[in-house]
Amino acid sequence: MEQQFDAVLTGSDSEVNGIATRLDSGAYEFNSLDGSLQLIIARDADGKWERVAGTEPYFSGWIDELAEQIPTAIDI
């Protein structure tokens, strides 16, 4: 069963509301409710979150914003 939670990222003009889903690989995929943004992040070999895929352009700060929401939303 997929684990999902509501997530919010800071856009250039307003907040970007969406759903984050934990993938089987352990990565997290964020999809905005309006379909304009997709972001997939995963931990690298050092345990730091990094962007592995998604729409362009994107704000690098979104990686940290999404990663900060993961522990509070899902017990990992």
C-alpha positions as CSV (number, residue, x, y, z in Angstrom):
1,M,0.0,0.0,0.0
2,E,1.3,3.4,-1.0
3,Q,1.9,5.9,1.8
4,Q,0.7,9.4,0.8
5,F,0.4,12.8,2.5
6,D,-0.5,16.3,1.6
7,A,2.5,18.5,1.0
8,V,3.1,22.2,0.2
9,L,6.0,23.7,-1.6
10,T,6.8,27.4,-1.9
11,G,6.3,28.6,-5.5
12,S,7.5,31.9,-7.0
13,D,4.0,33.5,-6.8
14,S,2.2,31.3,-4.3
15,E,2.2,28.0,-2.5
16,V,2.1,24.8,-4.6
17,N,-0.2,22.2,-3.0
18,G,0.1,18.6,-3.8
19,I,0.4,15.0,-2.8
20,A,3.6,13.2,-1.9
21,T,3.8,9.5,-2.3
22,R,6.5,7.1,-0.9
23,L,7.6,4.9,-3.8
24,D,8.7,1.3,-3.3
25,S,12.3,2.4,-3.9
26,G,12.2,4.6,-0.8
27,A,12.1,7.8,-2.9
28,Y,9.2,10.3,-2.6
29,E,7.3,11.7,-5.5
30,F,5.5,15.0,-5.2
31,N,2.7,15.9,-7.7
32,S,1.0,19.2,-7.6
33,L,-2.8,19.2,-7.5
34,D,-2.9,21.4,-10.7
35,G,-0.6,19.0,-12.5
36,S,2.1,21.7,-13.1
37,L,4.8,20.2,-11.0
38,Q,6.3,16.8,-10.3
39,L,9.4,16.2,-8.2
40,I,11.0,13.0,-7.1
41,I,13.6,13.0,-4.3
42,A,15.7,10.2,-2.8
43,R,18.6,9.8,-0.4
44,D,22.0,9.6,-1.9
45,A,24.9,7.3,-0.7
46,D,25.6,9.9,2.1
47,G,21.9,10.0,3.2
48,K,21.3,13.4,1.9
49,W,18.1,14.1,-0.1
50,E,18.6,14.8,-3.8
51,R,16.4,15.4,-6.8
52,V,16.3,12.4,-9.1
53,A,13.6,13.4,-11.6
54,G,10.8,15.9,-12.2
55,T,9.6,18.8,-14.2
56,E,11.8,21.7,-15.2
57,P,12.3,24.4,-14.1
58,Y,12.4,23.7,-10.4
59,F,13.6,25.5,-7.3
60,S,16.4,23.7,-5.5
61,G,14.8,24.6,-2.2
62,W,11.9,22.3,-2.9
63,I,14.1,19.3,-2.2
64,D,14.7,20.5,1.4
65,E,11.1,21.6,1.8
66,L,9.7,18.2,0.8
67,A,12.3,16.3,2.8
68,E,11.4,18.4,5.9
69,Q,7.7,17.3,5.6
70,I,8.4,13.6,5.3
71,P,9.2,12.7,8.9
72,T,6.2,14.7,10.2
73,A,3.8,13.1,7.8
74,I,5.0,9.4,7.7
75,D,6.7,7.3,10.3
76,I,10.0,6.3,8.5
